[in-house]
Amino acid sequence: MTSIGCFRQSSGSARRRVAERRLSLGEYRKALSWSKYLVSSGAEIKGWDEEEWSADMSQLLIGTKFAAGRHSRIYHGVYKQREVAIKLISQPEEDGTLAAAVEQQFNSEVALLLSLRHPNIITFVAACKKPPVFCIITEYMAGGSLRKFLHKQEPHSVPLKLVLKLAIEIARGMDYLHSQGILHRDLKSENILLGQDLSVKVADFGISCRESQCGTGRGFTGTYRWMAPEMIKEKHHTRKVDVYSFGIVLWELLTALIPFHDMNPEQAAFAVAEKNARPPLPSSCPMAFKHLIRLCWEANPVKRPHFEEIIAILETYKESYDEDPSFFLFYKPSKLRQPRCCFPRSIALRGSESLEA
């Protein structure tokens, strides 16, 4: 078995944590196609002498790859003594049109990241652009993705207290994005990162856009299982596409399952767009969450709540649950989209006659 090492020798604890690992033969062959961009004795990028977006590439050490996309690889590394995530984006050399689109996507992602400052949004560190490879450096989240975390859980086993915490932080990050006029357009559990303390950061703005410039979904390359029906149909879309995706993520938090796991992505897209299908809500799911999820993934975008409303609902649920842990066993949401308040059990039971099932 062959191993690829991208690190210089270093005694720092952060560097030790990103030490090389052994690669399978398949991984090794894929790594070879990328190794031409890296200096074998270290982590510098070949030919990158200029500093752009404040990145000093001589201070960057690249370690283990932990994620990959169609035109990108994401590595764990160190930049100026700080643990970071390093996204390398490669332009396809054989397709000039696609290469231009990849460059535009890089420019857009960096421009957005530079403008964002919020506790629940991934922090931009630096970037460098030197065709045919571009580099984006962000803070490193040791807990990995929410999808990875949920994969380790038994189905339907995530405590409601944790569901509320994670959902509120995701919604706060998304509310901030929308307040800046930005649509994420690829919100999913893989793009939600966790710290070791399970703090939340929304990440990956590769296909995000400013709402005034988003247009239609034509030619869009999102992820079907989380994609709103209007985007699947390549229609004009608004910030409400992110609300739909949040509804799917909330379903993931409550089930720890992959949406439409019994379908391939194309089948899921057809079911959502043409048959108004949604992932099944388990009978064990509290009615309060069922109500909110159904609001978020309404077929009509206008009927979906804004994130400001979602946060208000979730925070009220959390306050009531903290006061009375049996809250979700008895509370049923009113017919109003946003409840004025959520009551402890004794009050909820007295008013249950007027509440919907």
Phi, psi and omega in degrees: 000135183260141177244147178247124178245128182252001187260142166286162177293134181205148181259358183294143182296323179296321180290325178297327182288344179247034181293163183296155172232166179278143182252148172290168181299319179297316178296322181298317180296320177294321181296327180300324182291340179261339186295339181296342180270349187249144173283123190298332183275355181198211185242012180288153177265130184300130174082002184265087181262335183275151174261126176228143183053037174068008181281126173257097188295340177290344180263006184257127175243127184254130182248235189279136173286135179233358177201159180208148175234190183299317182237018185218158172225141180241127184242153169273135181202192179229132176230116181052051177068015181240134175293134183219166168255135185241117179257114176261127182244126184251130174282132176293121185288338186269354185226100183296322180295315179293323178300318178294322179294320179296319178296318179296322178296318177299311180302318181293316181297316179295317180300319179292313182300322179299332186266354188258131176217103180201145182300337183250021174237137181303140184270126176286137179250307182191171177205161176211142184233119177208092184310141011266013179236134177244156184226131174236127182248126179229172176299153180261132179252109189293339182279353181075196183276158175299323178300317179297318179298313182293328180299332181276351183266153171289148179305138176062029187248353183291125181302142182299327179298319179287321176304314180297314180301309183295317181297319180295317181292321175298314181296324178295318177298318180290323177298321177297314178304312181294327178294338177267005180075026184246134172259132179284309175073000175215042179287122179199169185297332178290336181259015174245118186254151184239142171276175178297334178269011181066024170290155189247138173225125173280134187225179176063090181252029183298329179241021175283165179202163171283139188303325182289349185240004188286322179068224182259179178269012183297129181075010185283142182239064177272201182244113191305321186298335182250000190275136178295149183301325181292333176283321177301322181278002179060039177264170174301140181224158182237188178300344181292346175295327178290328178294318176303310181299324177297322177300320177293319178296320178297321175299319178299316180300322184279336183249336186061024180249167175269129181298138180054043184297339181267009179233154169279168185304320182292321177295320178297318180298316180297317181297319181290312187284323187257337183240005179056036181283151175220157176301141183293134176273122182293152180297335180283350182290127179304142182303326180299317179288321177303316182298313182293317180298316180297324175297316184294323183256027172307141178295324179274113183303328182299329183279349179284143179287163170277162181295332176300318178291319180300316179299316180300316179296311183295320180293325177291320174301315182297315180300317181291321179293320177298325180285322183217102183300344178270007184310311185291343178286338187240332185286135173235132183293148177286172179288344175290148183297317181241116179295142178295324176197166177245132188256151172300169190306313186301321180283320182298321181295322180296330182259010188292337181298330185262005183257148182283154179280000000 
